[in-house]
Amino acid sequence: MATRRIRRFALVGTGHRATTMWGRSLLEGWSDYVGLVALCDLNPLRAERSRDHIGVQVPIYTDFDQMMAEVKPELVIVCTRDDTHDELIVKAMEAGADVISEKPMTTTVAKIKRILEAEKRTGRRLDVSFNYRFAPTSARIKELLNSGVIGDVTSVDFHWYLDTSHGADYFRRWHAFKEHSGSLFVHKATHHFDLLNWYLDSDPDQVSAFADLKHYGKNGPFRGTRCRTCPHKAECDHYVDMRENPLYEALYEEPSALDGYVRDACVFREEIDIPDTMVTNVRYQNGVTVSYSLNTYMPIEGHHIAFNGHKGRIELRQYEKQPWTEPPADEIVVMRNFGPAERIWVPHSSGGHYGGDDRLRNMLMKPGLNDELRQRAGSRAGAMSVLCGIAALESSKRGSPVAISEIWGEDNGIGLLDRID
Ligand SMILES: NC(=O)c1ccc[n+]([C@@H]2O[C@H](COP(=O)([O-])OP(=O)(O)OC[C@H]3O[C@@H](n4cnc5c(N)ncnc54)[C@H](O)[C@@H]3O)[C@@H](O)[C@H]2O)c1
């Protein structure tokens, strides 16, 4: 029997995401397909802690170019801070590797162009880890839309809720600064805009948004530097003790001595510059209109989405965390105009994003899998969702709608966004 070839991969950026999703869990489930050959992080102590948790004996690098030259991985998985993805993606492709980038693919228009141009020039492949496309409810909704049960979709209501724990977490670290994350319009909403682009099978055309910082940052009643040393521990609802999470403690606490990157910085720091309360309208090229919102200090975690069509409506209210008991399944309601409604129960699967993370890893690691629903997302999808977020942020600053074509500008006739499907 022929033995399967194991793809040699390297991880760059060895924080929590790399260590769990693309480190330990990947090797536990997919080691017949891929083998980890090196780790790279600017912080060698964090990389050591990551290597310990993953449970491998591989070299650690702080210099990405050196790792590429010495180890020559076939695949690089990029899990660094969002604004650094482009440089590492481009270098990896230039060194002959395919790349999986964590979302968002990147944070600015210039960086998007740089990535797409490098992919075209090198002929390598870039995948973007849009795991929400693989969540069981997302797949079921896509099937229902494809079936035509509600006819052509005319509009979408889409509201995403981050709770006081997960939402606050974005304000503890680099995500809290536009320069590093592009704001949550890019960092977080890249998932949501990608879901819309995929569900609707169209590109965003015009974007209009309002956004404010209403709860975190300068709005706090008091502030410290970080939770561990904060004089307001007892009175702060957002106080966290990172020691309760041994992996966070190992990856971030002692390693912070090398780079100053603490995992529990104060959510009320004055200098935080991203909005926490956002609403957006999007008009698609196929005429569909969307109303979307993102709130970050809610008592619930999850989303509500509804597709309105000529023949009916599909609705989902998905709770990932809530202060009441929900059944271990999500309900999608399909309502037909002038006809009956149907309640479809979609069971939760185990693992991250109700099994979406495992399905994404299957799709990316196992060769030749059927992709009937087009869940696998490449650089174009990565680009379109980020462009939508950049346009939303720009619109919220200007106070007027922004066209995607305007922020995209010229690409010197290279056709970087030509549809490839
Ligand atoms: N798909 C999802 O659901 C999901 C979930 C969590 C995180 N993410 C994404 O994964 C990525 C990592 O998230 P995280 O929470 O682990 O971040 P993190 O900040 O904990 O870790 C990032 C690591 O990258 C290192 N780093 C930064 N710049 C570097 C460079 N130029 N070269 C080498 N190392 C560098 C940092 O030292 C740090 O150790 C982010 O892009 C994030 O958006 C995706």
The ligand as an SDF file (V2000), in Angstrom:
LIG
                    3D

 44 48  0  0  0  0  0  0  0  0999 V2000
  -10.5710   32.1360   13.2040 N   0  0  0  0  0  0  0  0  0  0  0  0
  -10.7800   32.4280   14.4780 C   0  0  0  0  0  0  0  0  0  0  0  0
  -11.8600   32.1490   14.9920 O   0  0  0  0  0  0  0  0  0  0  0  0
   -9.6700   33.0750   15.2830 C   0  0  0  0  0  0  0  0  0  0  0  0
   -9.6900   33.0060   16.6840 C   0  0  0  0  0  0  0  0  0  0  0  0
   -8.6530   33.6030   17.3940 C   0  0  0  0  0  0  0  0  0  0  0  0
   -7.6340   34.2640   16.7210 C   0  0  0  0  0  0  0  0  0  0  0  0
   -7.6460   34.3260   15.3670 N   0  0  0  0  0  0  0  0  0  0  0  0
   -6.5590   35.0260   14.6330 C   0  0  0  0  0  0  0  0  0  0  0  0
   -5.3350   34.3590   14.8850 O   0  0  0  0  0  0  0  0  0  0  0  0
   -4.2470   35.2910   14.9290 C   0  0  0  0  0  0  0  0  0  0  0  0
   -3.4940   35.1200   16.2420 C   0  0  0  0  0  0  0  0  0  0  0  0
   -4.3570   35.3520   17.3490 O   0  0  0  0  0  0  0  0  0  0  0  0
   -3.8450   35.1460   18.8530 P   0  0  0  0  0  0  0  0  0  0  0  0
   -4.9940   35.4450   19.7220 O   0  0  0  0  0  0  0  0  0  0  0  0
   -3.1480   33.8550   18.9930 O   0  0  0  0  0  0  0  0  0  0  0  0
   -2.7820   36.3450   18.9210 O   0  0  0  0  0  0  0  0  0  0  0  0
   -1.5880   36.5560   19.9500 P   0  0  0  0  0  0  0  0  0  0  0  0
   -1.3210   38.0150   19.9860 O   0  0  0  0  0  0  0  0  0  0  0  0
   -1.8480   35.8610   21.2130 O   0  0  0  0  0  0  0  0  0  0  0  0
   -0.3390   35.8250   19.2570 O   0  0  0  0  0  0  0  0  0  0  0  0
    0.3090   36.3660   18.1600 C   0  0  0  0  0  0  0  0  0  0  0  0
    1.7800   36.0060   18.2340 C   0  0  0  0  0  0  0  0  0  0  0  0
    2.4210   36.5050   17.0480 O   0  0  0  0  0  0  0  0  0  0  0  0
    3.7240   36.9690   17.4170 C   0  0  0  0  0  0  0  0  0  0  0  0
    4.1500   37.8910   16.3720 N   0  0  0  0  0  0  0  0  0  0  0  0
    3.6710   39.1290   16.0870 C   0  0  0  0  0  0  0  0  0  0  0  0
    4.2910   39.6290   14.9950 N   0  0  0  0  0  0  0  0  0  0  0  0
    5.1680   38.6870   14.5730 C   0  0  0  0  0  0  0  0  0  0  0  0
    6.0810   38.6080   13.4930 C   0  0  0  0  0  0  0  0  0  0  0  0
    6.2080   39.6150   12.6220 N   0  0  0  0  0  0  0  0  0  0  0  0
    6.8140   37.4800   13.3560 N   0  0  0  0  0  0  0  0  0  0  0  0
    6.6820   36.4510   14.2330 C   0  0  0  0  0  0  0  0  0  0  0  0
    5.8210   36.4750   15.2860 N   0  0  0  0  0  0  0  0  0  0  0  0
    5.0800   37.5810   15.4440 C   0  0  0  0  0  0  0  0  0  0  0  0
    3.5200   37.5920   18.7820 C   0  0  0  0  0  0  0  0  0  0  0  0
    4.7350   37.6490   19.4820 O   0  0  0  0  0  0  0  0  0  0  0  0
    2.5260   36.6210   19.4140 C   0  0  0  0  0  0  0  0  0  0  0  0
    3.1810   35.5930   20.1170 O   0  0  0  0  0  0  0  0  0  0  0  0
   -4.8670   36.6810   14.7270 C   0  0  0  0  0  0  0  0  0  0  0  0
   -4.7450   37.0680   13.3810 O   0  0  0  0  0  0  0  0  0  0  0  0
   -6.3290   36.4570   15.0730 C   0  0  0  0  0  0  0  0  0  0  0  0
   -7.1870   37.3280   14.3580 O   0  0  0  0  0  0  0  0  0  0  0  0
   -8.6330   33.7210   14.6480 C   0  0  0  0  0  0  0  0  0  0  0  0
  1  2  1  0
  2  3  2  0
  2  4  1  0
  4  5  1  0
  4 44  2  0
  5  6  2  0
  6  7  1  0
  7  8  2  0
  8  9  1  0
  8 44  1  0
  9 10  1  0
  9 42  1  0
 10 11  1  0
 11 12  1  0
 11 40  1  0
 12 13  1  0
 13 14  1  0
 14 15  2  0
 14 16  1  0
 14 17  1  0
 17 18  1  0
 18 19  2  0
 18 20  1  0
 18 21  1  0
 21 22  1  0
 22 23  1  0
 23 24  1  0
 23 38  1  0
 24 25  1  0
 25 26  1  0
 25 36  1  0
 26 27  1  0
 26 35  1  0
 27 28  2  0
 28 29  1  0
 29 30  1  0
 29 35  2  0
 30 31  1  0
 30 32  2  0
 32 33  1  0
 33 34  2  0
 34 35  1  0
 36 37  1  0
 36 38  1  0
 38 39  1  0
 40 41  1  0
 40 42  1  0
 42 43  1  0
M  CHG  2   8   1  16  -1
M  END
$$$$
